[in-house]
Amino acid sequence: MNQTSPAAASQASRSTRGSELRAPEASPIIQVRGLEKTYRTARGALTLFHGLDLDVLPGELVAIVGQSGAGKSTLLHILGALDTPTAGTVHCASINVASLSQREAAAFRNREIGYVWQFHYLLPEFSALENVAMPLLARGTARRDALAAAANWLREVDLEDRADHRPGELSGGEQQRVALARALVGAPRLLLADEPTGDLDEMTAGKVFNLLERLHATHGLTSIVVTHNPDLAARCTRTLRLESGRLTVAGASAPAGLHPGKA
């Protein structure tokens, strides 16, 4: 499952940085319209998003930046069917995410979404190999097949010699590489990464992001990365800033959630 197909290679080539190189006929893999999210608090209503729109094309690697508390993680949760919007529509991989039942949302996440958090959330009592296999085991894949796929992914992230190690025996960078392998073992179309290098030192963070970039390209992924690191954000296809409930191009003031020509 680790061989890159011609279609995946072609898709990866279209993710080259620069809007002038994006295929104008491509349909968004993510399409958000009029998104609103309101929480009820003791002090009244807290609204994070105001009519937020967003298109993400297949093969893009998009960075989202912004102040703490702006709603970046909440936006990823909504895109990944971990939370529901108050209003608006969210289509991801042609599925109306906001309309899914809890069971349907769980199945959607398992098959379509790979998620990497700031903290790795590996299960401490299981080996690296078993941790990577967990999404497939949850899907009902036979244990032998799940472990074989997990072993392949540990090779992908250069950790085959750590397969039997538990999380506590791994460095922070190794733990996050295991988490990345776990996110991708189920062959999702979309990778959502919430501050994936936030707990790592600068050198280790760079190595983990290098790996994320390589896997994004070689496996034909579409990826959205929340980060506070401007150097890492600059390496992405686009960098969007979430501020005052709207997305803009980083450094600009005009709304920029949509690609030119998209409505």
N, C-alpha and C positions, 0 to 999 in steps of 0.2 A: 504493500500500500504506500510505500515511500517513493516509488518511481513517479517522476513528474510527467504527466501526460502532455501531448502536444497542445491540447486545448488549454491546460493550466499554464504552460509556458507562454502561450500567446496572450492569455489574460494577464500574466505577470508583466509581460512587456508593455502592456497598455497602462500599467500603473506608474510609468516613468514620470518623474516630477515635472510639473508645468502644465497649466490648464490647456495650452495650445496643443498638447499631445493627447488629450483625452478624446476617446471616440464619441462624437456628438450624438450618434444614434443609440448609444448604450442606454438601457433602462436602469433606473436606480435600483439597487438591491435594498436600500433603505429609503423610505419616503415618509416624511413626517409633515403634517399640515395642521396649523392652528393649535399646537400643543399647549395645554395648560395643566399645571399641577398646583393644587392648593391643599395645604395642611391646616387643620384646625388646632390652634394652640390656646393656652390659657390667656394669652394676650390678644387673641383674635385670629383672623385668617392670615396665613402666610402663603403668598403666591410666588412660586419660583419661576414659572414660565408664562409669558404673555404672547400668545399667538406664534409660538416658535415654529419655524419651518426648517426642514433639512432634507437634502438629497445626498446620498452617498452612492457613487457608481461602483460597479464590480471592479475589484483590483485596487481600489484606492487605499492608502494608508493615511488616515486623517487624525490629526492631533487636535484635542480640545484643551484649551487653557483657560484660566480665570482665577479669581480670588477664591479663597476657601469660603464655603457656604454659598457659592453662586448656583449650585445645583448640578455640578458636573457628574458626580456619582449617581444622583437621582436620574439624570438623563440616560446614563448607561443602563441603569436598572430597568427603566421603562423600555428601552430598545431591546433589552435582553429578556423581557417578560418576567422580570423579578418584581415589578411594580406596575401599577396601572395609572393612566392619566386621568385627570379630572375632566378634561375636554380635549377634542382634537382626534386626529387619526394617526395611527402608527402602523405602517406596513413594512415588514421585514421579511425578505426572501419570499415575497408575494403573499404573505400571510398577514391578516389583520390581527396583530398581536394583542391589541386591547380587548378583542372580543373572545379570547381564549378562556376556557374554564381553567381551574387550578391544575387539573390532571392534564389537559391539553397543553398548558403552558410548560409543565414539567417535561413533557415529551418533546415539545419544541426546543426547549433549552438543551436537552440532552443530544438532539440530533443536529441542530442548526447553529448553536452558539458555543464558542469556546470562551471561557472567562478566566482572566488572570487578575488577581487582586494585589494590593500593595503588600499584604501579608499572605504568605503562601497557603495557609489553611490546609496543610498536609495532615493526615491522620497519624499521630505519633506512634501508635502501636503497630503500624503496618510498614513494610519495606517500601523503598522507592518504586520498585516494580509493581507492587500491589496498589500503591497510591495511583499510579498512572493508569492501571487497569480499571479502577473503580467506575468511571463513566460507562464503560462497556459492560461490566458486570451488572450495573444498574439497569442497563438496556436489555439484559437477558442473554447476552453473548456467553457462549460456553467458556468456562474458566480457562481451559487450555488455549483457546483462540484469543481470549482477552489478554492473557499473560504474554502470548507471542507478539501481539500487536504492541503491547506496552514495552516489550524488550526492543522492538524496532524503533519506537519513539525515544527510548533512552539512548540508543545509538545516535539518533538524529540530534540530540542535545549534548552529545559527547559525555554521557554518564553511564555507559554500559558497565563500567567497572564498579559502579556504585549501586547496582540493582538490588543487592541484598541489604543495603544500609538503611537504617531508619532515619527519619528526618533529623533527630537530635544528633546524628553522627555526620551530618552534612553541613557545609558552610552555607551562609546566607545566599550566595550566588547559586550554589548547587541546588538549594531548596527551591529557588525561584525557577531554575531550569526544569526541575521536576514538575513544578506547577504548570509551566508552559507546555510540557509534554502531555500532562494530564488534560489540559484544555483542548489539545488538538488531536488526541488519540481517536476521537470519534468522528474525525473528518468533517468538522463543521465548515460552513461557508463563511461565517462571520466570527472574527476574533474581537472581543471587547477587553481592553486592558486598563484597569483603574490604578494609576500610579504604580506600574509594575516594577519600577526601579527606585521607588521612594524610600525604601528601607536599606538601600545598598550604598556603599561608598562610591565615589565618582568613577574609579577604574572598573569596579565590578559592574556598576550600572551601565557603563559603556559596552561592556562585553555582552551583557544580557540583552541590551537593545540591538546590538549587532546580530545576535541570534534571532531575535524577533523579526528583524528586517529580512534576514535570509529565509526564514520559514514562511514569512508573508509572501515573498516572491516565488519561492520554489514550489509552494503548495497552492498557489493561485487564490490566496485569501483576500478578503476585504476586512480591513482592520480599523478600529477606532481606539485611540490611545489618549487617556486623560493623563496629563503630566504638568508638573510645575517647572520642568527643566527646559529652558528655551533652546538649548543646543540640540536636545533630542527632538523637540517639536519642529525645529528647522529642517530636520532630515525627512520629514513626512511630506506626502503629496500636497496637503493643505494644512494650514493651521487656523483654527477658528477659535474665537474668544467668546465665552459665555459670560454675559454681563447684563444686569438689569433685565433678566428673563429673555434675552435675545442673543442670537449668534451673529457675530460679525467676523470679517477677516481680521486676524490679529494685526493691530496697528492702524486699522481703518474704523470708520464710524457707521458705514452703511450696512444694512442687513445683508448677510452673505450665506445664508443656509442653502440657497438654491444655486444650481449650476445655470449658466446662461442658456436661455432657451427652454428651461423647465418651468412649468406652471403648477 
